Amino acid sequence: MEQIKAYLKQIAEISNEDWDFFNSKLERRIIPKKNVFLKLNELENHISFIETGVVRLYIPKEDPDKEITFGFSFKNQFISAYDSFLTQQPSVYELQALTETTLLSINYNDLQEVYNKTQIGNLIGRLTAERLFLLKSKREQYLLNLTAKERYLKLFKERPELIKVIPLKYISSYIGVTAQALSRIRKRLL
């Protein structure tokens, strides 16, 4: 719990009263490696803070080789199928723990209560929305402006630990190329 508190304190001062109320609403969840913890057409009922682990956001397909990975979230980041959470409509994608992942989660109703009774709730909502928007915007810009090789190099410059924990088939999908094309890019770089 101290990890999320330290993260939030970097952004704004939090009163002890607000923190205690917010903290009382958090639930620690441990998600096993490779577990899909939000499935297609399920309602997202949580915003979560990743204490440890890596989460993949993807669109499932009948053929697993054709799944579309469009995001990763890491330690000290918020994760949610945020569009489903906001609209309270079923999710059109899935969330999967790529490693054993520990989340601190708050459900929709509890967050509404935190919004109404504290200032920290609005901060968390805003931070989550801003982060998800920036990730989406950055990804769109990369796909439109960079070559596949540049996207690959940028990804590993920003997140060098990826190569150790994320299978290459997910990375190839994320940068918008086939696994074979990624293999060729990697060979040229060596």
N, C-alpha and C positions, 0 to 999 in steps of 0.2 A: 504493500500500500504506500510505502514511503516513496517508491519510484514514481508513481503517478503524481504524488504531492510535489515532489521535487520538480518534475516536468512542468506542472501547472504554475508553480511559484516562479519559474523563469519568465513567465508571461505576465503574471499579475499577482498582486498581493491577495491572499486568501485569509479571511477571518477564521479563527478557530471554530466558531459556531457554524459557519458555512461548511468548512471542511468536515467537521464531525457529522453533520447532517448528510452531506454527499457521501462520505465514507460508509455511513450506515446502509446506504443503498447499493453499494458495490458488492458483487458476487465474484469470487475467484473461480474460474473454470479452467481445468486442464484438459487440453484437446490432444489426443494421441496423434502421433505422426501418421500422415496420409489420410486422416479422418476428415470427411466433408461435414462441417458443422452447420452449414446453411445450404440446403438443397434447392434446386430449381423449383419454383412455384411455392416455396415456403415463405411465410411472412417473416421479415427481419424484425425482431423485437428487441435488439440490443445494439448499443454502441459500446465498443470494447477498447481497452487500452492494452497493448501487447507488452507484457512484462518480459517474456522470453519467447523466442520462436520466429517463424516465418509463415506468412499466410499468402495463399495464391487466390486471386479473383479470376474466374474463368467462366466461359459459356460452354456447357457440356454438349457433346454430340454423340450420336449412336456409335460412331467409330471414335474411340478415345484418341487416335492419332490426329483427328481433325478438331479437337477442342481448341478454343480460342482463349489463350491466357492474355488478359489485358491489364493485370496489375499484381504487384507484390506489396506486402506491408511487413514491417520489421519491428524489432524491439523499440520501445518508446514511441510508437505511433498508434494512432487510433485506427480502428478497422470497423467497418459496417457495410452492409449492402444499403447504403445510405438512402438511395432513392426509394427502396422498399420501406425502410424505417420511417422516412418522412411522410410518405403517402399511405402507409399501412396497407399496401397492395403486395401481392406475391412477387418475389424476386425473380428476375429474368436471368440470373447467373448464380454461381455457387461460390462458397468460401471453403477453402481446404487448408488445413495445417500441413505444411511440408515437413516440418520438424515437430517434435513435441512442443506444444505452445501453451503458455500460461496467459490467460486473459483476465483482466478486471472488467467486468461487464455491469452495465446498468440497463434495466429494461425500459421500455417506452413509457409506461405509466409512472414509474419512479422518476424518470427524467423530467416528465411534465411537472411532477411535484417539486423537484429540485428547481426547475425554472421558476415556479411560482413563489418559492420560499427563500431562494438564495440568489446571490449574484454569480456564484461560480457556475451554476447550470447554464446560464446564457454564454459564459465564457467557453465552456466545453462544447456547446452546440455550435458556436461560431467557429472555434478552432477546428472542429471536425469538418464542418462545411468548407472552410477555407482550404484545409489540407486536401480534401478530396477534389475540390475544384482545381487547385494548382497541379495535382498529380494528373488529372484528366487533361488539362490544358497543355502541360509539358509533354505528355505522351502524344497528343495530337500534333503538336509542333514538330516533335521528333519524326513522326511518321511522314509528315508533309515535307520537311526540309532536309532530312539527313538520309544518306544512303544506308543500306543494311549494315555495311561495315562500320560506318560512323555510329549508328545506333548501338551496335554491339560494343564498340570501344567505349562509348559514353556510359553505357550501363555498367561496365566493369570498372570504369574510373570512379563512378559515383558509389558503387556498391561492390568492392572487390571480393567480399565474402560470398557473393552469389554463386560463384563457380563451385564452391564447396558444398552447398546445400540445395541448389535448385537443379533438377535434371535439365539437360540441354534441350530436350523436346519442348519444355515449357519456355525456355529462353528463346528458342527459335520462334515459337508462336508469338511471344511477347514483342519481339522486334519485327515481326511480320514477314518471316521467311520460312521456307521449309527446312526440315532438319538437314537435308542434303546440302542446301545452300549455306546453312550455318557451318556445316562441316568444311565446305570449301573456303569460307571466310577464315575459319580458324587455321586451316592449313596454310593459307597465304600469309597469315600473321606470324606463323612460326618460322 
